[in-house]
């Protein structure tokens, strides 16, 4: 099951404070749900999908918007890195761009068509 509503996830898991969240093993799932929901609301895409292969490559969000195919990967890390899954997704899905949403403050390129973007910039 995948919950996009991080508040509902926190309630179901009994997470009541920020401290509880920071210590909880599902903090990554909470971050991902928050980012996915915020991106969908902000970008208002015509279609939204999750993508995964049998070889364990996956991208959190693939969306179509204004004739472009955009991937969004959620990374709760200070300095996200390019992964094999990202390379595979850009190639196999023929993405126009892959945005790596992270909690940092600086936008930077990870590879051709792959950019780390602060989540506040992406959804703000």
Secondary structure, 3 states (H helix, E strand, C coil): CCCCCHHHHHHHHCCCCHHHHHHCCCHHHHHHHHHHHHHHHHHCCCEEEEEECCCCCEEEEEEEECCEEEEEEECCCCCCCCCHHHHHHHHHCCCCEEEEEECCCCCEEEECCEEEEEHHHHHC
